[in-house]
Amino acid sequence: MRRLIICTVFPLALAACGAEPVWAPDEAVNAARYSTGNAPSITLFTVIGTTTGAGGHSALMIDGSERVIFDPAGTWKHPTVPERNDVDYGITDRMYKFYIDYHARETWYVREQILPVSPALAEAFIDRVEANGAVPKMMCANETSQVLRSMPGFEDLPRTTSPLRLSKAFGQLPGVVTKDHYDNDPDDNSGVLMIQAEPARHGTNLPY
């Protein structure tokens, strides 16, 4: 059973985020690479407590020549999504929805903040997260904010360990579109993980 691992320190934190280096082989990464064909963008994900309002996790999705998720110290895994040091490859529309579904539940919701960027900037973001390395526990917002601050046009964002502070500052950038995702799944989301694993286990197509 996996649960959402809180990446900042709160009294109700479930555990600390892991930060072990992971390096999927070239053949797995190359086979998984996925391009949406959409206009380039970056998306800040923030996991927020539905009753406490506490920030639980920060991650960054980049949609450029391919779509990846930089999930620093994150716990979401999928058999068809190879990882290299917190960078997840093969983020199809199904995997994008699975990622949100994994984090959204009765006690947490997911804030999705989308910002269009130039193709060159999207590629620079991909290069930056690939060079970042594995992230230490409880440092998801810190690493996400540092990645953002290293890119032109984002230098004024705060360097912070608070997912909420980062989300608030990011939301003030011109052009950001915000969506909140809620789900009534119980905190024990083992059922979600089993459903997500079905295509890899049985080769079936799910309605996502």
C-alpha positions in Angstrom: 0.0 0.0 0.0 1.3 3.4 -0.9 0.1 6.7 0.5 0.8 10.3 -0.5 4.1 11.2 1.1 4.2 14.7 2.5 7.1 16.7 1.3 7.0 19.4 3.8 6.8 19.1 7.6 3.3 19.1 9.1 1.9 17.5 12.3 -0.2 15.0 10.2 2.7 14.1 7.9 2.4 10.4 6.9 6.2 9.9 6.2 9.2 11.5 4.7 9.8 11.5 1.0 12.5 9.1 -0.3 15.4 10.3 -2.4 17.2 7.3 -3.8 18.8 7.7 -7.2 16.9 5.9 -10.0 18.1 5.5 -13.6 15.9 3.7 -16.1 17.8 2.2 -19.1 17.9 4.1 -22.4 15.7 1.6 -24.2 12.9 2.0 -21.7 13.1 5.8 -21.7 13.3 6.0 -25.5 10.3 3.6 -26.0 8.2 5.6 -23.5 8.8 9.1 -24.8 5.5 10.8 -25.6 4.7 14.0 -27.5 1.2 15.5 -27.0 1.4 17.8 -30.1 0.0 20.6 -27.8 1.4 24.1 -27.6 4.4 24.1 -25.2 3.6 24.7 -21.5 4.7 24.0 -18.0 2.3 22.9 -15.2 2.8 23.3 -11.5 1.0 20.6 -9.5 0.3 21.4 -5.8 -1.3 18.9 -3.4 -3.4 20.7 -0.8 -5.3 19.4 2.2 -9.1 19.6 1.8 -9.7 20.4 5.4 -6.4 21.7 6.7 -5.4 23.8 3.7 -1.8 22.5 4.2 0.5 22.1 1.2 1.6 18.5 0.8 3.6 18.2 -2.4 4.9 20.2 -5.4 5.7 18.8 -8.9 6.3 20.2 -12.4 5.0 18.9 -15.7 6.7 20.0 -18.8 5.1 19.7 -22.2 7.6 20.3 -25.0 9.1 18.0 -27.6 7.9 15.4 -25.1 5.9 15.5 -21.9 7.6 14.7 -18.6 6.9 15.2 -15.0 9.5 16.3 -12.5 8.2 14.7 -9.3 10.8 15.5 -6.7 10.8 13.1 -3.8 7.5 11.8 -5.1 5.9 8.4 -4.6 3.8 7.9 -7.7 5.0 5.1 -9.9 3.6 3.2 -12.9 5.0 0.1 -14.6 5.0 1.9 -18.0 6.5 5.1 -16.9 10.3 4.9 -16.6 12.0 7.3 -14.2 15.4 8.9 -14.0 16.1 10.7 -10.7 12.6 12.1 -10.2 11.9 12.7 -13.9 9.1 10.5 -15.2 8.9 9.8 -19.0 6.0 8.7 -21.1 3.3 11.0 -19.7 0.5 10.2 -22.0 -3.0 11.6 -21.3 -3.8 8.5 -19.4 -0.7 8.8 -17.2 -1.4 12.5 -16.7 -4.8 11.6 -15.4 -3.4 8.7 -13.3 -0.9 11.1 -11.7 -3.7 13.5 -10.6 -6.0 10.6 -9.5 -3.2 9.1 -7.3 -2.8 12.3 -5.4 -6.5 13.5 -5.2 -8.6 11.9 -2.5 -11.0 12.8 0.3 -8.3 14.6 2.3 -6.2 16.1 -0.5 -7.0 17.9 -3.8 -4.6 18.8 -6.6 -4.2 22.3 -7.9 -3.0 22.4 -11.5 -1.5 25.7 -12.8 -0.8 25.8 -16.5 1.4 28.4 -18.2 2.2 28.5 -21.9 5.9 28.9 -22.7 8.0 29.0 -25.9 9.3 25.8 -27.4 12.8 26.8 -26.5 11.9 27.4 -22.9 10.1 24.1 -22.6 13.2 22.3 -23.9 15.3 24.3 -21.4 13.1 23.2 -18.6 13.4 19.5 -19.7 17.2 19.8 -19.8 17.2 21.5 -16.4 15.1 18.8 -14.6 17.1 16.0 -16.2 20.3 17.6 -14.9 18.8 18.1 -11.4 19.5 14.7 -9.8 17.5 12.9 -7.2 15.8 15.1 -4.6 16.3 14.7 -0.8 13.2 13.9 1.3 10.9 16.8 2.2 12.5 19.1 -0.4 9.9 18.9 -3.2 8.9 22.5 -3.2 12.4 23.7 -2.6 13.7 21.8 -5.7 10.7 22.8 -7.8 11.1 26.4 -6.9 14.9 26.3 -7.7 14.2 24.8 -11.1 11.7 27.5 -11.9 13.9 30.3 -10.6 16.8 29.1 -12.8 14.8 29.9 -16.0 14.5 33.3 -17.6 11.3 35.0 -16.6 10.9 33.1 -13.4 13.8 34.6 -11.4 11.4 36.5 -9.0 9.6 33.4 -7.8 10.5 32.6 -4.2 12.9 29.9 -3.2 10.8 28.1 -0.7 10.0 24.8 1.0 6.3 25.7 1.1 4.2 24.2 -1.7 1.5 26.8 -0.9 3.8 29.8 -1.1 5.2 28.5 -4.4 1.7 27.9 -5.8 0.5 31.4 -4.8 3.5 33.1 -6.4 3.3 31.0 -9.6 -0.4 31.8 -9.9 0.4 35.5 -10.1 2.4 35.1 -13.3 0.6 36.4 -16.4 -1.2 33.8 -18.4 -1.5 31.1 -15.7 -4.7 29.0 -15.8 -5.7 27.2 -12.6 -7.7 24.1 -12.2 -8.5 22.3 -8.9 -9.1 18.5 -9.0 -11.1 16.8 -6.2 -11.8 13.2 -5.6 -13.8 11.3 -3.0 -11.4 8.3 -2.9 -10.4 7.2 0.6 -6.9 7.9 1.9 -6.1 4.2 1.4 -5.7 4.6 -2.3 -4.4 1.0 -2.9 -7.5 0.5 -5.2 -6.4 3.4 -7.3 -2.9 1.9 -7.7 -4.4 -1.5 -8.7 -6.6 0.1 -11.4 -3.6 2.1 -12.7 -1.6 -1.1 -13.0 -4.2 -2.9 -15.0 -3.1 -1.9 -18.6 0.5 -3.0 -17.9 -0.7 -6.3 -16.4 -3.3 -7.3 -18.8 -2.9 -5.1 -21.9 -6.5 -3.8 -21.5 -7.7 -0.3 -22.4 -9.3 1.7 -19.6 -11.7 4.6 -20.3 -9.2 7.4 -19.6 
